[in-house]
Amino acid sequence: DTGVSQDPRHKITKRGQNVTFRCDPISEHNRLYWYRQTLGQGPEFLTYFQNEAQLEKSRLLSDRFSAERPKGSFSTLEIQRTEQGDSAMYLCASGVSKNTEAFFGQGTRLTVV
Amino acid sequence: AQRVTQPEKLLSVFKGAPVELKCNYSYSGSPELFWYVQYSRQRLQLLLRHISRESIKGFTADLNKGETSFHLKKPFAQEEDSAMYYCALRHSGGSNYKLTFGKGTLLTVNP
């Protein structure tokens, strides 16, 4: 599968712990996005990278959340001091500037207990 | 503020029947509209976009700016069309990378 890859697929953590997710976009895609999806909702935009630059962060992304894309390839999303409200599916997507299509990964399902 | 509304959470039809999944949007600029689909245990994927004006898997969608709608239609539903469907709006201008999604409609096509 040469699509967007996310790791891990599932994560269960205790409240207060830190977690980190990884996203490997499709090769040569310069755009990378993180979305969050909770039960019964559509995906909600969290943040956007163009190459290594983080160009926008949603209000949904509190200061406990940080995302990086250090070399303009893979990206990580870290959540510090997790809360039960952070339980969700975290989706990564990638694309190229001249094409508006976003290609999604299969997501990382986070459960905070 | 931008908003995408899919009024039906669930839609159930019989095989061979016509199907219409409704989508209405609210956006002050010139949006680009998409339909994304998620089949069981698969990733979210693009089904079609309004600027292409194409038919994918027998589905079509027409952007109606007057009614601010982008309904998805198929004349004869198939069992393999059963999936979650999300309508999405791409922002224009400086935030043209961002998608706003509706809450989705779960389509079930019964044999």
Interface residues (C-beta under 8 A of the other chain):
Chain A: G3 V4 R31 Y33 Y35 G40 Q41 G42 P43 E44 F45 Y48 Q50 L55 E56 L91 G95 T100 E101 A102 F103 F104 G105 Q106 G107
Chain B: V4 K9 E32 Q42 R43 L44 Q45 L46 R49 Y86 A88 R90 S95 N96 Y97 K98 L99 T100 F101 G102 K103 G104
